[in-house]
Amino acid sequence: MLARRDRNREESGQRQSVAVTEIEPALRGLLDEIQASLYAQARSFLESHTIAAAERNEFLDLCSTRAGMIDIAWCERAECEAEVKRRTMATTRVLRELQEGDVRCTACGEPAKARAYFAQSY
C-alpha cells in the first residue's frame, strides 16, 4: 500500500495498492507527481501570503497584523529597516530589482534602490 503525504486521507489517489513487483516503476512516477504537487502547493501558499503595499501606513499595518511577506520599494538604508523593525518586528527577506515606477521607499519616502520583501520572523 502506497500512501501519499501530500494529500488528505479523503482525497482521491491518497492511497493505492501496488504489487510488490511493480513498486519500483510505480514509485518513479508517483514521486514525480508528488514533487509537482508539493511545488504547486508551496507556490500557491507563497502567492496568497505575499502582498504589495504602496503606502506607508498600509505597509506598517500589514507588517504588524498579517502573516506573510509584504512587497515594497525600499531605500536599503539600515536606519529605515531598524525603524520598521522597531514598529512592527518585520525585517527584510529578499531584495530584487526596482520595477518601473518605483521612485520612493514605501517605508520612509527616501529614494528607492530595490524592491524588498518584509516579514516577521517566527
N, CA, C and O atoms as a GROMACS GRO file, in nm:
protein
  488
    1MET      N    1   0.085  -0.117   0.000
    1MET     CA    2   0.000   0.000   0.000
    1MET      C    3   0.090   0.123   0.000
    1MET      O    4   0.176   0.138   0.086
    2LEU      N    5   0.069   0.211  -0.097
    2LEU     CA    6   0.142   0.338  -0.104
    2LEU      C    7   0.048   0.448  -0.058
    2LEU      O    8  -0.067   0.454  -0.101
    3ALA      N    9   0.097   0.535   0.029
    3ALA     CA   10   0.016   0.646   0.080
    3ALA      C   11   0.091   0.776   0.054
    3ALA      O   12   0.207   0.792   0.092
    4ARG      N   13   0.021   0.868  -0.012
    4ARG     CA   14   0.079   0.999  -0.041
    4ARG      C   15   0.058   1.090   0.078
    4ARG      O   16  -0.052   1.097   0.133
    5ARG      N   17   0.162   1.160   0.117
    5ARG     CA   18   0.152   1.254   0.229
    5ARG      C   19   0.125   1.397   0.183
    5ARG      O   20   0.113   1.488   0.265
    6ASP      N   21   0.115   1.415   0.053
    6ASP     CA   22   0.084   1.549   0.000
    6ASP      C   23  -0.066   1.567  -0.020
    6ASP      O   24  -0.110   1.672  -0.066
    7ARG      N   25  -0.145   1.468   0.014
    7ARG     CA   26  -0.291   1.473   0.001
    7ARG      C   27  -0.356   1.432   0.132
    7ARG      O   28  -0.298   1.356   0.210
    8ASN      N   29  -0.477   1.483   0.154
    8ASN     CA   30  -0.554   1.443   0.272
    8ASN      C   31  -0.608   1.302   0.254
    8ASN      O   32  -0.621   1.254   0.141
    9ARG      N   33  -0.638   1.236   0.364
    9ARG     CA   34  -0.691   1.100   0.360
    9ARG      C   35  -0.811   1.084   0.268
    9ARG      O   36  -0.825   0.982   0.200
   10GLU      N   37  -0.898   1.185   0.267
   10GLU     CA   38  -1.022   1.176   0.192
   10GLU      C   39  -1.004   1.196   0.043
   10GLU      O   40  -1.093   1.162  -0.036
   11GLU      N   41  -0.891   1.251   0.002
   11GLU     CA   42  -0.869   1.282  -0.139
   11GLU      C   43  -0.846   1.156  -0.223
   11GLU      O   44  -0.787   1.058  -0.179
   12SER      N   45  -0.896   1.165  -0.344
   12SER     CA   46  -0.878   1.055  -0.439
   12SER      C   47  -0.730   1.034  -0.466
   12SER      O   48  -0.656   1.131  -0.482
   13GLY      N   49  -0.686   0.910  -0.470
   13GLY     CA   50  -0.547   0.878  -0.500
   13GLY      C   51  -0.452   0.892  -0.384
   13GLY      O   52  -0.331   0.880  -0.402
   14GLN      N   53  -0.503   0.917  -0.264
   14GLN     CA   54  -0.415   0.931  -0.148
   14GLN      C   55  -0.350   0.797  -0.114
   14GLN      O   56  -0.235   0.793  -0.071
   15ARG      N   57  -0.420   0.690  -0.134
   15ARG     CA   58  -0.366   0.555  -0.112
   15ARG      C   59  -0.390   0.471  -0.236
   15ARG      O   60  -0.493   0.482  -0.302
   16GLN      N   61  -0.292   0.387  -0.265
   16GLN     CA   62  -0.312   0.293  -0.374
   16GLN      C   63  -0.237   0.164  -0.344
   16GLN      O   64  -0.129   0.164  -0.285
   17SER      N   65  -0.297   0.056  -0.386
   17SER     CA   66  -0.239  -0.076  -0.368
   17SER      C   67  -0.155  -0.109  -0.491
   17SER      O   68  -0.201  -0.095  -0.604
   18VAL      N   69  -0.030  -0.153  -0.467
   18VAL     CA   70   0.062  -0.185  -0.576
   18VAL      C   71   0.127  -0.320  -0.545
   18VAL      O   72   0.169  -0.346  -0.432
   19ALA      N   73   0.135  -0.403  -0.646
   19ALA     CA   74   0.202  -0.533  -0.630
   19ALA      C   75   0.350  -0.509  -0.601
   19ALA      O   76   0.408  -0.413  -0.652
   20VAL      N   77   0.409  -0.596  -0.522
   20VAL     CA   78   0.550  -0.581  -0.484
   20VAL      C   79   0.639  -0.573  -0.608
   20VAL      O   80   0.735  -0.496  -0.609
   21THR      N   81   0.608  -0.649  -0.710
   21THR     CA   82   0.690  -0.649  -0.832
   21THR      C   83   0.678  -0.518  -0.911
   21THR      O   84   0.760  -0.491  -0.998
   22GLU      N   85   0.576  -0.438  -0.882
   22GLU     CA   86   0.552  -0.312  -0.954
   22GLU      C   87   0.588  -0.187  -0.874
   22GLU      O   88   0.563  -0.075  -0.919
   23ILE      N   89   0.646  -0.207  -0.756
   23ILE     CA   90   0.674  -0.092  -0.669
   23ILE      C   91   0.772   0.006  -0.734
   23ILE      O   92   0.748   0.126  -0.735
   24GLU      N   93   0.882  -0.045  -0.787
   24GLU     CA   94   0.984   0.045  -0.843
   24GLU      C   95   0.928   0.133  -0.955
   24GLU      O   96   0.942   0.255  -0.946
   25PRO      N   97   0.867   0.078  -1.059
   25PRO     CA   98   0.815   0.167  -1.163
   25PRO      C   99   0.701   0.257  -1.113
   25PRO      O  100   0.689   0.371  -1.158
   26ALA      N  101   0.620   0.208  -1.021
   26ALA     CA  102   0.511   0.289  -0.967
   26ALA      C  103   0.565   0.407  -0.886
   26ALA      O  104   0.512   0.518  -0.894
   27LEU      N  105   0.670   0.383  -0.809
   27LEU     CA  106   0.728   0.489  -0.726
   27LEU      C  107   0.790   0.599  -0.809
   27LEU      O  108   0.781   0.716  -0.773
   28ARG      N  109   0.854   0.565  -0.919
   28ARG     CA  110   0.918   0.669  -1.002
   28ARG      C  111   0.815   0.771  -1.049
   28ARG      O  112   0.837   0.891  -1.036
   29GLY      N  113   0.705   0.725  -1.103
   29GLY     CA  114   0.601   0.818  -1.149
   29GLY      C  115   0.534   0.889  -1.034
   29GLY      O  116   0.503   1.008  -1.044
   30LEU      N  117   0.511   0.816  -0.926
   30LEU     CA  118   0.444   0.874  -0.809
   30LEU      C  119   0.529   0.985  -0.746
   30LEU      O  120   0.476   1.089  -0.707
   31LEU      N  121   0.659   0.963  -0.738
   31LEU     CA  122   0.746   1.066  -0.680
   31LEU      C  123   0.748   1.192  -0.765
   31LEU      O  124   0.754   1.303  -0.711
   32ASP      N  125   0.744   1.177  -0.897
   32ASP     CA  126   0.735   1.295  -0.984
   32ASP      C  127   0.604   1.369  -0.961
   32ASP      O  128   0.603   1.492  -0.955
   33GLU      N  129   0.494   1.297  -0.947
   33GLU     CA  130   0.364   1.358  -0.920
   33GLU      C  131   0.364   1.431  -0.786
   33GLU      O  132   0.314   1.543  -0.775
   34ILE      N  133   0.421   1.367  -0.684
   34ILE     CA  134   0.426   1.428  -0.551
   34ILE      C  135   0.511   1.555  -0.554
   34ILE      O  136   0.473   1.655  -0.494
   35GLN      N  137   0.625   1.552  -0.623
   35GLN     CA  138   0.710   1.671  -0.634
   35GLN      C  139   0.633   1.785  -0.699
   35GLN      O  140   0.637   1.898  -0.650
   36ALA      N  141   0.564   1.757  -0.808
   36ALA     CA  142   0.487   1.861  -0.876
   36ALA      C  143   0.375   1.913  -0.787
   36ALA      O  144   0.347   2.033  -0.786
   37SER      N  145   0.311   1.825  -0.713
   37SER     CA  146   0.203   1.864  -0.623
   37SER      C  147   0.254   1.952  -0.509
   37SER      O  148   0.194   2.055  -0.479
   38LEU      N  149   0.364   1.913  -0.448
   38LEU     CA  150   0.421   1.992  -0.338
   38LEU      C  151   0.468   2.129  -0.387
   38LEU      O  152   0.451   2.230  -0.318
   39TYR      N  153   0.526   2.134  -0.507
   39TYR     CA  154   0.569   2.261  -0.564
   39TYR      C  155   0.449   2.352  -0.587
   39TYR      O  156   0.454   2.470  -0.554
   40ALA      N  157   0.342   2.298  -0.643
   40ALA     CA  158   0.222   2.378  -0.669
   40ALA      C  159   0.161   2.429  -0.539
   40ALA      O  160   0.116   2.543  -0.532
   41GLN      N  161   0.160   2.345  -0.436
   41GLN     CA  162   0.107   2.387  -0.306
   41GLN      C  163   0.192   2.500  -0.247
   41GLN      O  164   0.138   2.598  -0.196
   42ALA      N  165   0.323   2.485  -0.253
   42ALA     CA  166   0.414   2.587  -0.198
   42ALA      C  167   0.400   2.719  -0.274
   42ALA      O  168   0.397   2.826  -0.214
   43ARG      N  169   0.391   2.711  -0.406
   43ARG     CA  170   0.376   2.831  -0.488
   43ARG      C  171   0.245   2.903  -0.458
   43ARG      O  172   0.242   3.025  -0.446
   44SER      N  173   0.138   2.827  -0.445
   44SER     CA  174   0.007   2.884  -0.412
   44SER      C  175   0.010   2.951  -0.275
   44SER      O  176  -0.043   3.060  -0.258
   45PHE      N  177   0.073   2.886  -0.178
   45PHE     CA  178   0.084   2.943  -0.043
   45PHE      C  179   0.163   3.073  -0.047
   45PHE      O  180   0.122   3.173   0.013
   46LEU      N  181   0.276   3.073  -0.117
   46LEU     CA  182   0.359   3.193  -0.126
   46LEU      C  183   0.281   3.308  -0.190
   46LEU      O  184   0.283   3.420  -0.140
   47GLU      N  185   0.214   3.280  -0.301
   47GLU     CA  186   0.138   3.385  -0.369
   47GLU      C  187   0.025   3.440  -0.282
   47GLU      O  188  -0.003   3.560  -0.285
   48SER      N  189  -0.040   3.354  -0.205
   48SER     CA  190  -0.150   3.401  -0.122
   48SER      C  191  -0.102   3.472   0.005
   48SER      O  192  -0.180   3.540   0.072
   49HIS      N  193   0.027   3.458   0.038
   49HIS     CA  194   0.082   3.523   0.156
   49HIS      C  195   0.183   3.633   0.122
   49HIS      O  196   0.264   3.670   0.206
   50THR      N  197   0.179   3.684  -0.002
   50THR     CA  198   0.265   3.793  -0.044
   50THR      C  199   0.176   3.907  -0.092
   50THR      O  200   0.093   3.889  -0.181
   51ILE      N  201   0.195   4.026  -0.033
   51ILE     CA  202   0.111   4.141  -0.064
   51ILE      C  203   0.200   4.260  -0.095
   51ILE      O  204   0.295   4.288  -0.023
   52ALA      N  205   0.168   4.332  -0.202
   52ALA     CA  206   0.240   4.455  -0.235
   52ALA      C  207   0.170   4.572  -0.165
   52ALA      O  208   0.048   4.584  -0.169
   53ALA      N  209   0.249   4.656  -0.103
   53ALA     CA  210   0.195   4.775  -0.037
   53ALA      C  211   0.256   4.899  -0.102
   53ALA      O  212   0.377   4.904  -0.126
   54ALA      N  213   0.173   4.997  -0.131
   54ALA     CA  214   0.220   5.118  -0.198
   54ALA      C  215   0.226   5.238  -0.104
   54ALA      O  216   0.292   5.337  -0.135
   55GLU      N  217   0.158   5.230   0.010
   55GLU     CA  218   0.154   5.343   0.103
   55GLU      C  219   0.212   5.303   0.239
   55GLU      O  220   0.199   5.188   0.283
   56ARG      N  221   0.275   5.399   0.304
   56ARG     CA  222   0.346   5.373   0.430
   56ARG      C  223   0.255   5.313   0.537
   56ARG      O  224   0.289   5.211   0.596
   57ASN      N  225   0.139   5.375   0.563
   57ASN     CA  226   0.051   5.326   0.669
   57ASN      C  227   0.001   5.185   0.641
   57ASN      O  228  -0.007   5.101   0.730
   58GLU      N  229  -0.032   5.160   0.515
   58GLU     CA  230  -0.075   5.025   0.476
   58GLU      C  231   0.038   4.925   0.500
   58GLU      O  232   0.015   4.817   0.554
   59PHE      N  233   0.160   4.962   0.460
   59PHE     CA  234   0.276   4.875   0.479
   59PHE      C  235   0.298   4.842   0.626
   59PHE      O  236   0.312   4.725   0.661
   60LEU      N  237   0.301   4.943   0.711
   60LEU     CA  238   0.325   4.920   0.854
   60LEU      C  239   0.214   4.836   0.917
   60LEU      O  240   0.240   4.749   1.000
   61ASP      N  241   0.090   4.863   0.877
   61ASP     CA  242  -0.022   4.784   0.927
   61ASP      C  243  -0.010   4.638   0.885
   61ASP      O  244  -0.028   4.548   0.967
   62LEU      N  245   0.019   4.614   0.758
   62LEU     CA  246   0.033   4.477   0.710
   62LEU      C  247   0.148   4.405   0.779
   62LEU      O  248   0.136   4.288   0.814
   63CYS      N  249   0.260   4.474   0.799
   63CYS     CA  250   0.374   4.413   0.868
   63CYS      C  251   0.338   4.373   1.010
   63CYS      O  252   0.390   4.274   1.062
   64SER      N  253   0.252   4.450   1.073
   64SER     CA  254   0.215   4.423   1.213
   64SER      C  255   0.106   4.319   1.228
   64SER      O  256   0.102   4.247   1.328
   65THR      N  257   0.018   4.309   1.129
   65THR     CA  258  -0.103   4.228   1.151
   65THR      C  259  -0.118   4.107   1.061
   65THR      O  260  -0.198   4.019   1.091
   66ARG      N  261  -0.045   4.100   0.954
   66ARG     CA  262  -0.070   3.992   0.857
   66ARG      C  263   0.050   3.900   0.845
   66ARG      O  264   0.163   3.946   0.831
   67ALA      N  265   0.025   3.770   0.850
   67ALA     CA  266   0.131   3.673   0.826
   67ALA      C  267   0.165   3.673   0.678
   67ALA      O  268   0.076   3.674   0.593
   68GLY      N  269   0.292   3.673   0.648
   68GLY     CA  270   0.333   3.668   0.509
   68GLY      C  271   0.440   3.771   0.479
   68GLY      O  272   0.500   3.829   0.569
   69MET      N  273   0.462   3.794   0.351
   69MET     CA  274   0.565   3.886   0.308
   69MET      C  275   0.501   4.007   0.241
   69MET      O  276   0.410   3.995   0.158
   70ILE      N  277   0.550   4.124   0.280
   70ILE     CA  278   0.498   4.248   0.227
   70ILE      C  279   0.602   4.304   0.130
   70ILE      O  280   0.717   4.326   0.168
   71ASP      N  281   0.561   4.326   0.008
   71ASP     CA  282   0.650   4.368  -0.101
   71ASP      C  283   0.643   4.520  -0.118
   71ASP      O  284   0.536   4.576  -0.139
   72ILE      N  285   0.760   4.586  -0.107
   72ILE     CA  286   0.764   4.732  -0.120
   72ILE      C  287   0.887   4.777  -0.199
   72ILE      O  288   0.983   4.702  -0.216
   73ALA      N  289   0.882   4.901  -0.246
   73ALA     CA  290   1.002   4.970  -0.295
   73ALA      C  291   1.077   5.012  -0.170
   73ALA      O  292   1.017   5.062  -0.074
   74TRP      N  293   1.211   4.992  -0.169
   74TRP     CA  294   1.286   5.016  -0.045
   74TRP      C  295   1.417   5.088  -0.073
   74TRP      O  296   1.478   5.070  -0.178
   75CYS      N  297   1.458   5.170   0.022
   75CYS     CA  298   1.578   5.253   0.009
   75CYS      C  299   1.708   5.178   0.044
   75CYS      O  300   1.816   5.226   0.010
   76GLU      N  301   1.698   5.065   0.108
   76GLU     CA  302   1.812   4.984   0.153
   76GLU      C  303   1.892   5.046   0.267
   76GLU      O  304   2.005   5.004   0.294
   77ARG      N  305   1.836   5.145   0.334
   77ARG     CA  306   1.907   5.209   0.446
   77ARG      C  307   1.885   5.130   0.575
   77ARG      O  308   1.773   5.088   0.605
   78ALA      N  309   1.992   5.111   0.650
   78ALA     CA  310   1.984   5.039   0.778
   78ALA      C  311   1.891   5.109   0.876
   78ALA      O  312   1.820   5.044   0.953
   79GLU      N  313   1.893   5.243   0.873
   79GLU     CA  314   1.808   5.319   0.966
   79GLU      C  315   1.659   5.295   0.936
   79GLU      O  316   1.577   5.287   1.027
   80CYS      N  317   1.627   5.284   0.810
   80CYS     CA  318   1.488   5.260   0.769
   80CYS      C  319   1.444   5.121   0.816
   80CYS      O  320   1.336   5.106   0.873
   81GLU      N  321   1.528   5.021   0.792
   81GLU     CA  322   1.493   4.886   0.836
   81GLU      C  323   1.480   4.880   0.988
   81GLU      O  324   1.390   4.813   1.040
   82ALA      N  325   1.569   4.947   1.061
   82ALA     CA  326   1.563   4.949   1.207
   82ALA      C  327   1.433   5.010   1.256
   82ALA      O  328   1.374   4.961   1.353
   83GLU      N  329   1.386   5.117   1.191
   83GLU     CA  330   1.260   5.181   1.230
   83GLU      C  331   1.141   5.089   1.202
   83GLU      O  332   1.049   5.078   1.284
   84VAL      N  333   1.142   5.022   1.087
   84VAL     CA  334   1.034   4.927   1.056
   84VAL      C  335   1.035   4.814   1.158
   84VAL      O  336   0.929   4.773   1.206
   85LYS      N  337   1.152   4.764   1.192
   85LYS     CA  338   1.161   4.655   1.290
   85LYS      C  339   1.114   4.701   1.428
   85LYS      O  340   1.044   4.627   1.497
   86ARG      N  341   1.150   4.823   1.466
   86ARG     CA  342   1.108   4.875   1.597
   86ARG      C  343   0.956   4.884   1.605
   86ARG      O  344   0.896   4.854   1.709
   87ARG      N  345   0.893   4.926   1.495
   87ARG     CA  346   0.747   4.945   1.495
   87ARG      C  347   0.668   4.817   1.472
   87ARG      O  348   0.556   4.803   1.522
   88THR      N  349   0.726   4.722   1.396
   88THR     CA  350   0.646   4.607   1.354
   88THR      C  351   0.710   4.471   1.380
   88THR      O  352   0.642   4.369   1.370
   89MET      N  353   0.836   4.466   1.412
   89MET     CA  354   0.916   4.344   1.427
   89MET      C  355   0.949   4.279   1.292
   89MET      O  356   1.004   4.169   1.289
   90ALA      N  357   0.917   4.344   1.180
   90ALA     CA  358   0.946   4.290   1.047
   90ALA      C  359   1.082   4.339   0.998
   90ALA      O  360   1.124   4.450   1.029
   91THR      N  361   1.150   4.254   0.922
   91THR     CA  362   1.278   4.288   0.862
   91THR      C  363   1.278   4.242   0.716
   91THR      O  364   1.187   4.172   0.672
   92THR      N  365   1.381   4.283   0.642
   92THR     CA  366   1.389   4.244   0.501
   92THR      C  367   1.420   4.096   0.487
   92THR      O  368   1.486   4.036   0.572
   93ARG      N  369   1.370   4.039   0.377
   93ARG     CA  370   1.395   3.899   0.347
   93ARG      C  371   1.468   3.881   0.214
   93ARG      O  372   1.572   3.816   0.210
   94VAL      N  373   1.416   3.937   0.108
   94VAL     CA  374   1.474   3.919  -0.026
   94VAL      C  375   1.474   4.054  -0.097
   94VAL      O  376   1.374   4.126  -0.097
   95LEU      N  377   1.586   4.087  -0.156
   95LEU     CA  378   1.595   4.210  -0.235
   95LEU      C  379   1.589   4.175  -0.384
   95LEU      O  380   1.643   4.074  -0.428
   96ARG      N  381   1.521   4.262  -0.460
   96ARG     CA  382   1.506   4.241  -0.603
   96ARG      C  383   1.526   4.374  -0.674
   96ARG      O  384   1.536   4.479  -0.611
   97GLU      N  385   1.531   4.369  -0.805
   97GLU     CA  386   1.545   4.491  -0.885
   97GLU      C  387   1.420   4.577  -0.874
   97GLU      O  388   1.309   4.527  -0.856
   98LEU      N  389   1.441   4.707  -0.887
   98LEU     CA  390   1.328   4.800  -0.889
   98LEU      C  391   1.240   4.773  -1.009
   98LEU      O  392   1.286   4.725  -1.112
   99GLN      N  393   1.114   4.803  -0.995
   99GLN     CA  394   1.019   4.794  -1.105
   99GLN      C  395   0.996   4.934  -1.159
   99GLN      O  396   1.023   5.034  -1.092
  100GLU      N  397   0.945   4.941  -1.279
  100GLU     CA  398   0.913   5.070  -1.338
  100GLU      C  399   0.813   5.142  -1.247
  100GLU      O  400   0.714   5.084  -1.204
  101GLY      N  401   0.840   5.267  -1.219
  101GLY     CA  402   0.751   5.345  -1.134
  101GLY      C  403   0.794   5.349  -0.988
  101GLY      O  404   0.743   5.430  -0.911
  102ASP      N  405   0.888   5.262  -0.947
  102ASP     CA  406   0.939   5.264  -0.809
  102ASP      C  407   1.034   5.382  -0.795
  102ASP      O  408   1.144   5.382  -0.852
  103VAL      N  409   0.993   5.484  -0.720
  103VAL     CA  410   1.075   5.603  -0.705
  103VAL      C  411   1.114   5.623  -0.559
  103VAL      O  412   1.230   5.651  -0.528
  104ARG      N  413   1.017   5.608  -0.470
  104ARG     CA  414   1.038   5.634  -0.327
  104ARG      C  415   1.019   5.508  -0.244
  104ARG      O  416   0.940   5.420  -0.277
  105CYS      N  417   1.093   5.502  -0.135
  105CYS     CA  418   1.080   5.393  -0.038
  105CYS      C  419   0.941   5.403   0.026
  105CYS      O  420   0.902   5.509   0.075
  106THR      N  421   0.870   5.295   0.026
  106THR     CA  422   0.736   5.293   0.086
  106THR      C  423   0.744   5.317   0.236
  106THR      O  424   0.653   5.377   0.293
  107ALA      N  425   0.850   5.272   0.300
  107ALA     CA  426   0.861   5.281   0.445
  107ALA      C  427   0.898   5.421   0.494
  107ALA      O  428   0.848   5.466   0.597
  108CYS      N  429   0.987   5.491   0.420
  108CYS     CA  430   1.036   5.619   0.473
  108CYS      C  431   1.030   5.736   0.375
  108CYS      O  432   1.044   5.850   0.416
  109GLY      N  433   1.009   5.710   0.247
  109GLY     CA  434   1.000   5.818   0.149
  109GLY      C  435   1.130   5.857   0.082
  109GLY      O  436   1.130   5.939  -0.009
  110GLU      N  437   1.243   5.800   0.125
  110GLU     CA  438   1.372   5.828   0.060
  110GLU      C  439   1.372   5.762  -0.078
  110GLU      O  440   1.286   5.680  -0.108
  111PRO      N  441   1.470   5.798  -0.164
  111PRO     CA  442   1.477   5.735  -0.296
  111PRO      C  443   1.492   5.582  -0.285
  111PRO      O  444   1.574   5.532  -0.207
  112ALA      N  445   1.414   5.511  -0.362
  112ALA     CA  446   1.418   5.364  -0.360
  112ALA      C  447   1.537   5.314  -0.440
  112ALA      O  448   1.572   5.370  -0.543
  113LYS      N  449   1.599   5.206  -0.391
  113LYS     CA  450   1.712   5.144  -0.458
  113LYS      C  451   1.682   5.000  -0.500
  113LYS      O  452   1.751   4.945  -0.586
  114ALA      N  453   1.581   4.939  -0.439
  114ALA     CA  454   1.548   4.799  -0.467
  114ALA      C  455   1.404   4.772  -0.426
  114ALA      O  456   1.339   4.857  -0.363
  115ARG      N  457   1.354   4.655  -0.461
  115ARG     CA  458   1.227   4.606  -0.406
  115ARG      C  459   1.266   4.507  -0.298
  115ARG      O  460   1.366   4.436  -0.311
  116ALA      N  461   1.188   4.502  -0.193
  116ALA     CA  462   1.220   4.413  -0.081
  116ALA      C  463   1.093   4.351  -0.027
  116ALA      O  464   0.986   4.412  -0.029
  117TYR      N  465   1.107   4.230   0.022
  117TYR     CA  466   1.002   4.166   0.100
  117TYR      C  467   1.035   4.190   0.246
  117TYR      O  468   1.148   4.168   0.290
  118PHE      N  469   0.936   4.235   0.322
  118PHE     CA  470   0.949   4.248   0.466
  118PHE      C  471   0.858   4.144   0.530
  118PHE      O  472   0.748   4.120   0.480
  119ALA      N  473   0.903   4.084   0.638
  119ALA     CA  474   0.821   3.986   0.709
  119ALA      C  475   0.871   3.975   0.852
  119ALA      O  476   0.985   4.008   0.884
  120GLN      N  477   0.784   3.927   0.938
  120GLN     CA  478   0.823   3.898   1.075
  120GLN      C  479   0.880   3.757   1.080
  120GLN      O  480   0.839   3.670   1.004
  121SER      N  481   0.976   3.737   1.170
  121SER     CA  482   1.028   3.601   1.187
  121SER      C  483   0.943   3.530   1.292
  121SER      O  484   0.879   3.594   1.376
  122TYR      N  485   0.944   3.402   1.286
  122TYR     CA  486   0.859   3.324   1.377
  122TYR      C  487   0.944   3.240   1.468
  122TYR      O  488   0.890   3.167   1.552
   0.00000   0.00000   0.00000
